[in-house]
């Protein structure tokens, strides 16, 4: 159900389903990774990183986790660029 909710843009509902699944099986890596991805999509990057770190510790498929983790890091960089642009700073300048 979580994937269906994500694919239809209902991220908060997807998060609820993923948390329920994780409550049943604390090591359910697909649910943990998808939960992190849902938080990334919502822009709640602190929560996303918290869940990425949990799955990175024991993941059997590190490439997929690292790819999604990197995407979330790019979201931070993109946010910083937007902040710089909004106040007229150029790359290389501190915010």
TORSEMAR-129507 format. One record per atom (N, C-alpha, C, O): x, y, z; atom name. Coordinates in nm, 2 decimals. Example, Ala and Ser with C-alpha at 12.3 -4.5 7.8 and 13.67 -1.06 7.14 Angstrom:
+--------+--------+--------+-------+
!   east !  north !     up ! atome !
+--------+--------+--------+-------+
!   1.32 !  -0.57 !   0.78 !     N !
!   1.23 !  -0.45 !   0.78 !    CA !
!   1.32 !  -0.33 !   0.78 !     C !
!   1.42 !  -0.33 !   0.85 !     O !
!   1.28 !  -0.22 !   0.71 !     N !
!   1.37 !  -0.11 !   0.71 !    CA !
!   1.29 !   0.00 !   0.79 !     C !
!   1.34 !   0.11 !   0.80 !     O !
+--------+--------+--------+-------+
***
This chain:
+--------+--------+--------+-------+
!   east !  north !     up ! atome !
+--------+--------+--------+-------+
!   0.08 !  -0.12 !   0.00 !     N !
!   0.00 !   0.00 !   0.00 !    CA !
!   0.09 !   0.13 !   0.00 !     C !
!   0.05 !   0.23 !  -0.06 !     O !
!   0.20 !   0.12 !   0.07 !     N !
!   0.29 !   0.24 !   0.07 !    CA !
!   0.33 !   0.28 !  -0.07 !     C !
!   0.33 !   0.40 !  -0.10 !     O !
!   0.37 !   0.18 !  -0.15 !     N !
!   0.41 !   0.22 !  -0.29 !    CA !
!   0.30 !   0.28 !  -0.37 !     C !
!   0.32 !   0.37 !  -0.44 !     O !
!   0.18 !   0.22 !  -0.35 !     N !
!   0.06 !   0.28 !  -0.42 !    CA !
!   0.04 !   0.43 !  -0.38 !     C !
!   0.02 !   0.51 !  -0.47 !     O !
!   0.05 !   0.45 !  -0.25 !     N !
!   0.04 !   0.59 !  -0.20 !    CA !
!   0.15 !   0.68 !  -0.26 !     C !
!   0.12 !   0.79 !  -0.30 !     O !
!   0.27 !   0.63 !  -0.26 !     N !
!   0.38 !   0.71 !  -0.31 !    CA !
!   0.36 !   0.74 !  -0.46 !     C !
!   0.37 !   0.86 !  -0.50 !     O !
!   0.32 !   0.64 !  -0.54 !     N !
!   0.30 !   0.66 !  -0.68 !    CA !
!   0.18 !   0.76 !  -0.71 !     C !
!   0.18 !   0.82 !  -0.82 !     O !
!   0.09 !   0.77 !  -0.62 !     N !
!  -0.02 !   0.86 !  -0.64 !    CA !
!  -0.01 !   0.99 !  -0.56 !     C !
!  -0.10 !   1.07 !  -0.55 !     O !
!   0.11 !   1.02 !  -0.51 !     N !
!   0.15 !   1.15 !  -0.45 !    CA !
!   0.09 !   1.16 !  -0.31 !     C !
!   0.10 !   1.27 !  -0.25 !     O !
!   0.05 !   1.05 !  -0.24 !     N !
!   0.00 !   1.06 !  -0.11 !    CA !
!   0.11 !   1.02 !  -0.01 !     C !
!   0.11 !   0.91 !   0.05 !     O !
!   0.21 !   1.11 !   0.00 !     N !
!   0.33 !   1.08 !   0.08 !    CA !
!   0.31 !   1.05 !   0.23 !     C !
!   0.36 !   0.96 !   0.29 !     O !
!   0.22 !   1.14 !   0.29 !     N !
!   0.20 !   1.12 !   0.43 !    CA !
!   0.13 !   0.99 !   0.46 !     C !
!   0.16 !   0.92 !   0.56 !     O !
!   0.04 !   0.95 !   0.37 !     N !
!  -0.03 !   0.82 !   0.39 !    CA !
!   0.08 !   0.70 !   0.37 !     C !
!   0.07 !   0.61 !   0.44 !     O !
!   0.16 !   0.72 !   0.27 !     N !
!   0.27 !   0.62 !   0.25 !    CA !
!   0.36 !   0.61 !   0.37 !     C !
!   0.39 !   0.50 !   0.41 !     O !
!   0.39 !   0.72 !   0.43 !     N !
!   0.48 !   0.72 !   0.55 !    CA !
!   0.41 !   0.64 !   0.66 !     C !
!   0.48 !   0.56 !   0.73 !     O !
!   0.28 !   0.66 !   0.67 !     N !
!   0.21 !   0.59 !   0.78 !    CA !
!   0.22 !   0.43 !   0.75 !     C !
!   0.24 !   0.36 !   0.85 !     O !
!   0.20 !   0.39 !   0.63 !     N !
!   0.21 !   0.25 !   0.60 !    CA !
!   0.35 !   0.19 !   0.62 !     C !
!   0.36 !   0.08 !   0.67 !     O !
!   0.45 !   0.27 !   0.58 !     N !
!   0.58 !   0.22 !   0.60 !    CA !
!   0.62 !   0.21 !   0.75 !     C !
!   0.68 !   0.11 !   0.79 !     O !
!   0.57 !   0.30 !   0.83 !     N !
!   0.60 !   0.30 !   0.97 !    CA !
!   0.53 !   0.18 !   1.03 !     C !
!   0.58 !   0.11 !   1.12 !     O !
!   0.41 !   0.15 !   0.98 !     N !
!   0.34 !   0.03 !   1.03 !    CA !
!   0.41 !  -0.10 !   1.00 !     C !
!   0.43 !  -0.19 !   1.08 !     O !
!   0.46 !  -0.11 !   0.88 !     N !
!   0.54 !  -0.22 !   0.83 !    CA !
!   0.67 !  -0.24 !   0.91 !     C !
!   0.70 !  -0.35 !   0.95 !     O !
!   0.74 !  -0.13 !   0.94 !     N !
!   0.86 !  -0.13 !   1.02 !    CA !
!   0.83 !  -0.17 !   1.16 !     C !
!   0.91 !  -0.24 !   1.23 !     O !
!   0.71 !  -0.13 !   1.21 !     N !
!   0.67 !  -0.17 !   1.35 !    CA !
!   0.66 !  -0.32 !   1.36 !     C !
!   0.68 !  -0.37 !   1.47 !     O !
!   0.62 !  -0.38 !   1.25 !     N !
!   0.60 !  -0.53 !   1.25 !    CA !
!   0.74 !  -0.60 !   1.23 !     C !
!   0.76 !  -0.70 !   1.30 !     O !
!   0.82 !  -0.54 !   1.15 !     N !
!   0.95 !  -0.60 !   1.12 !    CA !
!   1.05 !  -0.49 !   1.11 !     C !
!   1.06 !  -0.42 !   1.01 !     O !
!   1.13 !  -0.47 !   1.22 !     N !
!   1.22 !  -0.36 !   1.23 !    CA !
!   1.33 !  -0.37 !   1.13 !     C !
!   1.40 !  -0.27 !   1.11 !     O !
!   1.35 !  -0.48 !   1.06 !     N !
!   1.46 !  -0.50 !   0.97 !    CA !
!   1.41 !  -0.50 !   0.82 !     C !
!   1.48 !  -0.54 !   0.73 !     O !
!   1.29 !  -0.46 !   0.80 !     N !
!   1.23 !  -0.46 !   0.67 !    CA !
!   1.29 !  -0.34 !   0.59 !     C !
!   1.24 !  -0.23 !   0.58 !     O !
!   1.40 !  -0.38 !   0.52 !     N !
!   1.48 !  -0.28 !   0.45 !    CA !
!   1.41 !  -0.20 !   0.34 !     C !
!   1.43 !  -0.08 !   0.33 !     O !
!   1.32 !  -0.27 !   0.26 !     N !
!   1.25 !  -0.20 !   0.16 !    CA !
!   1.16 !  -0.09 !   0.22 !     C !
!   1.15 !   0.02 !   0.16 !     O !
!   1.09 !  -0.12 !   0.33 !     N !
!   1.00 !  -0.03 !   0.39 !    CA !
!   1.09 !   0.09 !   0.44 !     C !
!   1.04 !   0.21 !   0.43 !     O !
!   1.20 !   0.06 !   0.50 !     N !
!   1.29 !   0.17 !   0.56 !    CA !
!   1.34 !   0.26 !   0.45 !     C !
!   1.33 !   0.38 !   0.46 !     O !
!   1.38 !   0.20 !   0.34 !     N !
!   1.43 !   0.28 !   0.22 !    CA !
!   1.32 !   0.36 !   0.16 !     C !
!   1.34 !   0.48 !   0.13 !     O !
!   1.21 !   0.30 !   0.14 !     N !
!   1.09 !   0.37 !   0.09 !    CA !
!   1.05 !   0.49 !   0.18 !     C !
!   1.00 !   0.59 !   0.13 !     O !
!   1.05 !   0.46 !   0.31 !     N !
!   1.02 !   0.57 !   0.41 !    CA !
!   1.11 !   0.68 !   0.39 !     C !
!   1.07 !   0.80 !   0.39 !     O !
!   1.24 !   0.65 !   0.38 !     N !
!   1.34 !   0.76 !   0.36 !    CA !
!   1.32 !   0.83 !   0.23 !     C !
!   1.33 !   0.96 !   0.23 !     O !
!   1.28 !   0.76 !   0.13 !     N !
!   1.26 !   0.83 !   0.00 !    CA !
!   1.13 !   0.92 !   0.01 !     C !
!   1.13 !   1.02 !  -0.05 !     O !
!   1.03 !   0.87 !   0.08 !     N !
!   0.91 !   0.95 !   0.10 !    CA !
!   0.94 !   1.08 !   0.17 !     C !
!   0.89 !   1.19 !   0.13 !     O !
!   1.02 !   1.07 !   0.27 !     N !
!   1.06 !   1.19 !   0.35 !    CA !
!   1.15 !   1.29 !   0.26 !     C !
!   1.13 !   1.41 !   0.26 !     O !
!   1.23 !   1.23 !   0.17 !     N !
!   1.31 !   1.31 !   0.08 !    CA !
!   1.21 !   1.38 !  -0.01 !     C !
!   1.23 !   1.50 !  -0.04 !     O !
!   1.12 !   1.32 !  -0.07 !     N !
!   1.02 !   1.38 !  -0.16 !    CA !
!   0.95 !   1.49 !  -0.10 !     C !
!   0.92 !   1.59 !  -0.16 !     O !
!   0.92 !   1.48 !   0.03 !     N !
!   0.85 !   1.59 !   0.11 !    CA !
!   0.94 !   1.70 !   0.15 !     C !
!   0.90 !   1.81 !   0.19 !     O !
!   1.07 !   1.68 !   0.13 !     N !
!   1.17 !   1.78 !   0.17 !    CA !
!   1.20 !   1.77 !   0.31 !     C !
!   1.27 !   1.87 !   0.37 !     O !
!   1.16 !   1.67 !   0.38 !     N !
!   1.19 !   1.65 !   0.52 !    CA !
!   1.32 !   1.57 !   0.53 !     C !
!   1.32 !   1.45 !   0.57 !     O !
!   1.43 !   1.64 !   0.50 !     N !
!   1.56 !   1.57 !   0.48 !    CA !
!   1.62 !   1.52 !   0.61 !     C !
!   1.69 !   1.42 !   0.61 !     O !
!   1.60 !   1.58 !   0.72 !     N !
!   1.65 !   1.53 !   0.85 !    CA !
!   1.59 !   1.39 !   0.88 !     C !
!   1.66 !   1.30 !   0.92 !     O !
!   1.46 !   1.38 !   0.86 !     N !
!   1.40 !   1.25 !   0.88 !    CA !
!   1.45 !   1.15 !   0.77 !     C !
!   1.47 !   1.03 !   0.81 !     O !
!   1.46 !   1.20 !   0.65 !     N !
!   1.51 !   1.11 !   0.54 !    CA !
!   1.65 !   1.05 !   0.58 !     C !
!   1.67 !   0.93 !   0.57 !     O !
!   1.74 !   1.14 !   0.62 !     N !
!   1.87 !   1.09 !   0.66 !    CA !
!   1.87 !   1.00 !   0.78 !     C !
!   1.95 !   0.90 !   0.78 !     O !
!   1.79 !   1.02 !   0.87 !     N !
!   1.77 !   0.93 !   0.99 !    CA !
!   1.74 !   0.79 !   0.94 !     C !
!   1.80 !   0.70 !   0.99 !     O !
!   1.65 !   0.78 !   0.85 !     N !
!   1.61 !   0.64 !   0.80 !    CA !
!   1.71 !   0.59 !   0.71 !     C !
!   1.73 !   0.46 !   0.71 !     O !
!   1.77 !   0.67 !   0.62 !     N !
!   1.88 !   0.62 !   0.54 !    CA !
!   1.99 !   0.56 !   0.62 !     C !
!   2.04 !   0.45 !   0.59 !     O !
!   2.03 !   0.62 !   0.73 !     N !
!   2.14 !   0.57 !   0.81 !    CA !
!   2.10 !   0.44 !   0.88 !     C !
!   2.19 !   0.36 !   0.89 !     O !
!   1.97 !   0.42 !   0.91 !     N !
!   1.93 !   0.30 !   0.97 !    CA !
!   1.95 !   0.18 !   0.87 !     C !
!   1.99 !   0.07 !   0.91 !     O !
!   1.91 !   0.21 !   0.75 !     N !
!   1.92 !   0.10 !   0.65 !    CA !
!   2.06 !   0.08 !   0.60 !     C !
!   2.10 !  -0.03 !   0.55 !     O !
!   2.14 !   0.18 !   0.60 !     N !
!   2.28 !   0.17 !   0.56 !    CA !
!   2.36 !   0.08 !   0.65 !     C !
!   2.46 !   0.01 !   0.60 !     O !
!   2.33 !   0.07 !   0.78 !     N !
!   2.40 !  -0.01 !   0.87 !    CA !
!   2.39 !  -0.16 !   0.83 !     C !
!   2.49 !  -0.23 !   0.85 !     O !
!   2.28 !  -0.21 !   0.78 !     N !
!   2.27 !  -0.35 !   0.76 !    CA !
!   2.22 !  -0.39 !   0.62 !     C !
!   2.18 !  -0.50 !   0.60 !     O !
!   2.23 !  -0.30 !   0.53 !     N !
!   2.17 !  -0.32 !   0.40 !    CA !
!   2.24 !  -0.43 !   0.32 !     C !
!   2.37 !  -0.43 !   0.31 !     O !
!   2.17 !  -0.51 !   0.25 !     N !
!   2.22 !  -0.61 !   0.16 !    CA !
!   2.25 !  -0.56 !   0.02 !     C !
!   2.32 !  -0.62 !  -0.06 !     O !
!   2.18 !  -0.45 !  -0.01 !     N !
!   2.20 !  -0.38 !  -0.14 !    CA !
!   2.25 !  -0.24 !  -0.13 !     C !
!   2.17 !  -0.15 !  -0.15 !     O !
!   2.37 !  -0.23 !  -0.09 !     N !
!   2.42 !  -0.09 !  -0.06 !    CA !
!   2.41 !   0.01 !  -0.18 !     C !
!   2.40 !   0.13 !  -0.15 !     O !
!   2.42 !  -0.04 !  -0.30 !     N !
!   2.42 !   0.05 !  -0.42 !    CA !
!   2.29 !   0.13 !  -0.42 !     C !
!   2.29 !   0.25 !  -0.44 !     O !
!   2.18 !   0.07 !  -0.40 !     N !
!   2.05 !   0.14 !  -0.41 !    CA !
!   2.03 !   0.23 !  -0.30 !     C !
!   1.97 !   0.34 !  -0.32 !     O !
!   2.08 !   0.20 !  -0.18 !     N !
!   2.07 !   0.29 !  -0.07 !    CA !
!   2.16 !   0.41 !  -0.09 !     C !
!   2.12 !   0.52 !  -0.06 !     O !
!   2.28 !   0.39 !  -0.13 !     N !
!   2.37 !   0.50 !  -0.15 !    CA !
!   2.32 !   0.59 !  -0.26 !     C !
!   2.33 !   0.71 !  -0.25 !     O !
!   2.26 !   0.54 !  -0.37 !     N !
!   2.20 !   0.62 !  -0.47 !    CA !
!   2.10 !   0.71 !  -0.42 !     C !
!   2.10 !   0.83 !  -0.45 !     O !
!   2.00 !   0.66 !  -0.34 !     N !
!   1.89 !   0.74 !  -0.29 !    CA !
!   1.95 !   0.84 !  -0.18 !     C !
!   1.89 !   0.95 !  -0.17 !     O !
!   2.04 !   0.80 !  -0.10 !     N !
!   2.11 !   0.89 !  -0.01 !    CA !
!   2.17 !   1.00 !  -0.08 !     C !
!   2.16 !   1.12 !  -0.03 !     O !
!   2.24 !   0.98 !  -0.19 !     N !
!   2.31 !   1.08 !  -0.26 !    CA !
!   2.20 !   1.18 !  -0.32 !     C !
!   2.23 !   1.30 !  -0.33 !     O !
!   2.09 !   1.12 !  -0.37 !     N !
!   1.99 !   1.21 !  -0.42 !    CA !
!   1.94 !   1.31 !  -0.31 !     C !
!   1.92 !   1.43 !  -0.34 !     O !
!   1.92 !   1.26 !  -0.19 !     N !
!   1.88 !   1.34 !  -0.08 !    CA !
!   1.98 !   1.45 !  -0.05 !     C !
!   1.95 !   1.57 !  -0.02 !     O !
!   2.11 !   1.41 !  -0.06 !     N !
!   2.22 !   1.51 !  -0.04 !    CA !
!   2.21 !   1.62 !  -0.15 !     C !
!   2.24 !   1.74 !  -0.12 !     O !
!   2.18 !   1.58 !  -0.27 !     N !
!   2.16 !   1.68 !  -0.38 !    CA !
!   2.05 !   1.77 !  -0.35 !     C !
!   2.06 !   1.89 !  -0.39 !     O !
!   1.95 !   1.72 !  -0.29 !     N !
!   1.83 !   1.81 !  -0.25 !    CA !
!   1.88 !   1.92 !  -0.16 !     C !
!   1.83 !   2.03 !  -0.17 !     O !
!   1.97 !   1.89 !  -0.07 !     N !
!   2.02 !   1.99 !   0.02 !    CA !
!   2.10 !   2.09 !  -0.06 !     C !
!   2.08 !   2.21 !  -0.04 !     O !
!   2.19 !   2.04 !  -0.15 !     N !
!   2.27 !   2.13 !  -0.23 !    CA !
!   2.18 !   2.22 !  -0.31 !     C !
!   2.20 !   2.34 !  -0.32 !     O !
!   2.07 !   2.17 !  -0.37 !     N !
!   1.98 !   2.24 !  -0.45 !    CA !
!   1.91 !   2.35 !  -0.36 !     C !
!   1.89 !   2.46 !  -0.41 !     O !
!   1.88 !   2.32 !  -0.24 !     N !
!   1.81 !   2.41 !  -0.15 !    CA !
!   1.91 !   2.53 !  -0.11 !     C !
!   1.87 !   2.64 !  -0.11 !     O !
!   2.03 !   2.50 !  -0.09 !     N !
!   2.13 !   2.60 !  -0.07 !    CA !
!   2.15 !   2.69 !  -0.19 !     C !
!   2.16 !   2.81 !  -0.17 !     O !
!   2.15 !   2.63 !  -0.31 !     N !
!   2.16 !   2.72 !  -0.43 !    CA !
!   2.04 !   2.81 !  -0.44 !     C !
!   2.06 !   2.92 !  -0.48 !     O !
!   1.92 !   2.76 !  -0.41 !     N !
!   1.80 !   2.84 !  -0.42 !    CA !
!   1.81 !   2.96 !  -0.32 !     C !
!   1.77 !   3.07 !  -0.35 !     O !
!   1.86 !   2.93 !  -0.20 !     N !
!   1.87 !   3.03 !  -0.09 !    CA !
!   1.97 !   3.14 !  -0.14 !     C !
!   1.95 !   3.25 !  -0.12 !     O !
!   2.08 !   3.09 !  -0.20 !     N !
!   2.18 !   3.19 !  -0.25 !    CA !
!   2.12 !   3.28 !  -0.36 !     C !
!   2.14 !   3.40 !  -0.36 !     O !
!   2.05 !   3.21 !  -0.45 !     N !
!   1.99 !   3.29 !  -0.56 !    CA !
!   1.89 !   3.39 !  -0.51 !     C !
!   1.88 !   3.50 !  -0.56 !     O !
!   1.81 !   3.35 !  -0.40 !     N !
!   1.71 !   3.44 !  -0.35 !    CA !
!   1.77 !   3.56 !  -0.29 !     C !
!   1.70 !   3.67 !  -0.28 !     O !
!   1.89 !   3.56 !  -0.24 !     N !
!   1.95 !   3.67 !  -0.18 !    CA !
!   2.06 !   3.74 !  -0.27 !     C !
!   2.13 !   3.83 !  -0.22 !     O !
!   2.07 !   3.68 !  -0.39 !     N !
!   2.16 !   3.74 !  -0.49 !    CA !
!   2.31 !   3.70 !  -0.47 !     C !
!   2.40 !   3.77 !  -0.52 !     O !
!   2.34 !   3.59 !  -0.40 !     N !
!   2.48 !   3.55 !  -0.38 !    CA !
!   2.52 !   3.46 !  -0.50 !     C !
!   2.43 !   3.39 !  -0.56 !     O !
!   2.64 !   3.45 !  -0.53 !     N !
!   2.69 !   3.36 !  -0.64 !    CA !
!   2.75 !   3.24 !  -0.57 !     C !
!   2.79 !   3.24 !  -0.46 !     O !
!   2.77 !   3.13 !  -0.65 !     N !
!   2.83 !   3.01 !  -0.60 !    CA !
!   2.97 !   3.05 !  -0.55 !     C !
!   3.04 !   3.13 !  -0.61 !     O !
!   3.01 !   2.98 !  -0.45 !     N !
!   3.14 !   3.01 !  -0.39 !    CA !
!   3.13 !   3.11 !  -0.27 !     C !
!   3.22 !   3.12 !  -0.19 !     O !
!   3.02 !   3.18 !  -0.26 !     N !
!   2.99 !   3.27 !  -0.15 !    CA !
!   2.92 !   3.20 !  -0.04 !     C !
!   2.84 !   3.11 !  -0.07 !     O !
!   2.95 !   3.24 !   0.08 !     N !
!   2.88 !   3.18 !   0.20 !    CA !
!   2.74 !   3.24 !   0.21 !     C !
!   2.72 !   3.36 !   0.18 !     O !
!   2.65 !   3.16 !   0.27 !     N !
!   2.51 !   3.21 !   0.29 !    CA !
!   2.51 !   3.26 !   0.44 !     C !
!   2.41 !   3.31 !   0.49 !     O !
+--------+--------+--------+-------+
***
